[in-house]
Structures are given as C-alpha cells and as structure tokens.
C-alpha cells in the first residue's frame, strides 16, 4: 500500500478511521470496541479486504505512536500520547480476508507477458529482474539481492545463495550483453 492510500483510509475518506474513532478523543482513550464497531461497519458493506486493511493501518498507527513515545533515544520529544497498549492488537485477523487467488500464470499468459516484457525492455530497468524471477521461480528479494559478481557472463550461469551453480538459460542476458552467440528466438 502507498502512503496515499493509508492517509485516505485513516484521515481523508468520508468514512475515515479518525472521524469514526473520535478525532477529538485522546489516542489512549480509544479501545478495541470502538475499532471493532468501525471495522464491522466496513465489513457489513461487503468490503472485507478494506476492513482487513483498515485494521492493519490502525494497528500500525498505534504501534508508531507507542514506539515514538517510548523511544529512549529521543526523550526530549514534547509529543506524549500516553498510549500503553495497541487496541488493534486485540482484534483477530479476519481469515476470510486472506483469500488466496491464482498465483500462477497460464502458459499462454506467461508467453504473452514475456513477449510484452521483451518489447518494452527499454522502458524499465526492472525487466531483467522480472524475467529472471519468471525463469527461476525465485523470490523477488533473492533476485534483487544478486550482484554482478554472482553472474558468469561467459557461461551464463549464476552462483546461487548456497554457492551452487544454477544453470539457467537467461535469454535476455545475451541480448543485453550484445553477445553474438544468441541461441534463442524472440
């Protein structure tokens, strides 16, 4: 979520959390029951995911308030909210909001997306990373933490996290390197 979406949910929407929980109340006086009423109203409108997100944002706001107030490295702060507990932490996660969707592309979708990436590779520097994720099935963080020293350009191999060689046909590497030995068709 972006800061803009969080700000809208907590402060700017017509049915924002601050107004619903009592913008004129002290944060320490807001209890779980007020948050539950607000979330139940959202959920009753059929917005299960929105209620789940609102619970997370409210919990994060209270956690930030607690951490900043109790930060021993910044005792000179004049802002004190008196927050002792996070009321959103007492509210369980709505398991219905954690619906899992299709995590995989069909073979046709995979080919179409790959072709789109190839034709739009000049728009973004992240195209190579996305293609590498698609080819290897590795997690985003693992791919983004790779360094140039882990890639053997001549052999087109990666040294993976456990120091084993990963023999991956990296079609875009030969294209990017200007290697005349290209063996794939686009």
Order of alpha helices (4+ residues) and beta strands (2+ residues): alpha-alpha-alpha-alpha-alpha-alpha-alpha-beta-beta-beta-alpha
